[in-house]
Amino acid sequence: MAKLIKLVKRFLGEPSEVRFDDVRSLLKAFGFEEVRSSGSHHIFRNPQGQMEIIPKSGGKMVKSTYVKKIVRLLNLEDWYAENKDRE
């Protein structure tokens, strides 16, 4: 749990880029599954059927636009406020 909290904290810091592996880990922790990838674009879906397309830039990184989108999608600010004491 502490690792997930640190990852969420990093996303909330609005970095200019994050590693794609971190995006994948975070989405997976929140119930998303990678259902397809086509070139640099990866498609994730949650059990409710909501889909998100996340492109990689430079082969390994995800730009801040998508980081902010993930923060809003997963409501990470509220989640972090509820769980930060477990760090």
Backbone torsions as a table, in degrees:
resi	resn	phi	psi	omega
1	MET	NA	-37.6	-179.0
2	ALA	-62.1	-36.8	179.2
3	LYS	-64.5	-41.8	178.5
4	LEU	-65.3	-40.5	179.1
5	ILE	-62.8	-42.5	178.0
6	LYS	-64.2	-37.8	178.5
7	LEU	-65.8	-44.2	177.8
8	VAL	-61.7	-42.8	179.4
9	LYS	-59.9	-39.9	178.3
10	ARG	-62.9	-43.1	178.7
11	PHE	-64.5	-37.4	179.8
12	LEU	-69.9	-19.2	177.7
13	GLY	-75.7	2.2	178.9
14	GLU	51.0	59.2	177.5
15	PRO	-68.9	157.6	179.2
16	SER	-70.8	-28.7	176.5
17	GLU	-152.9	154.1	172.0
18	VAL	-133.8	160.3	178.6
19	ARG	-70.2	142.2	179.1
20	PHE	-60.4	-36.7	179.0
21	ASP	-60.6	-34.3	176.5
22	ASP	-68.8	-39.3	176.7
23	VAL	-62.3	-46.6	179.9
24	ARG	-60.2	-45.1	179.8
25	SER	-61.7	-43.9	-178.7
26	LEU	-65.3	-47.3	179.6
27	LEU	-62.2	-40.2	178.8
28	LYS	-63.5	-40.8	179.1
29	ALA	-63.2	-26.1	-179.8
30	PHE	-100.5	18.4	171.1
31	GLY	94.0	3.7	177.9
32	PHE	-86.2	151.6	179.0
33	GLU	-128.8	137.3	177.0
34	GLU	-76.5	116.3	-175.6
35	VAL	-100.9	-20.9	-178.9
36	ARG	-166.8	151.2	170.8
37	SER	-136.7	140.0	179.3
38	SER	-134.5	102.0	-175.8
39	GLY	66.1	-122.3	-177.7
40	SER	-91.0	-4.3	-177.5
41	HIS	-100.0	128.7	-179.3
42	HIS	-117.5	134.7	-177.1
43	ILE	-109.5	127.8	179.6
44	PHE	-117.0	146.1	177.9
45	ARG	-138.5	142.2	176.4
46	ASN	-99.8	171.9	-177.6
47	PRO	-60.1	-23.8	178.1
48	GLN	-81.3	-3.6	178.1
49	GLY	92.7	1.6	178.5
50	GLN	-70.0	132.0	-177.5
51	MET	-115.8	145.5	175.3
52	GLU	-134.2	135.3	176.8
53	ILE	-105.8	123.6	-178.5
54	ILE	-120.3	113.4	176.6
55	PRO	-89.3	146.7	175.2
56	LYS	-98.0	141.6	173.5
57	SER	-111.0	136.6	-179.8
58	GLY	68.5	14.3	175.8
59	GLY	86.5	-19.5	-174.9
60	LYS	-136.4	-13.3	-170.9
61	MET	-115.5	157.3	176.4
62	VAL	-121.8	130.5	-175.3
63	LYS	-73.2	161.9	-174.6
64	SER	-60.6	-31.1	178.2
65	THR	-55.7	-42.9	-178.8
66	TYR	-78.6	-29.3	175.1
67	VAL	-62.7	-46.6	179.1
68	LYS	-63.0	-39.2	178.8
69	LYS	-62.4	-41.0	178.8
70	ILE	-66.8	-40.5	178.4
71	VAL	-58.5	-44.5	179.3
72	ARG	-69.6	-44.4	-177.7
73	LEU	-58.0	-45.7	-175.9
74	LEU	-91.0	-1.6	-178.9
75	ASN	53.7	50.3	-172.7
76	LEU	-67.3	-28.6	179.6
77	GLU	-63.1	-46.0	178.4
78	ASP	-67.4	-42.1	-179.7
79	TRP	-60.1	-43.8	-179.3
80	TYR	-65.1	-41.1	179.6
81	ALA	-60.5	-35.1	-179.3
82	GLU	-78.2	-26.5	-170.7
83	ASN	-116.2	-2.0	-173.0
84	LYS	-64.0	-23.7	180.0
85	ASP	-72.6	-13.1	-180.0
86	ARG	-86.4	-2.5	-175.7
87	GLU	-63.7	NA	NA
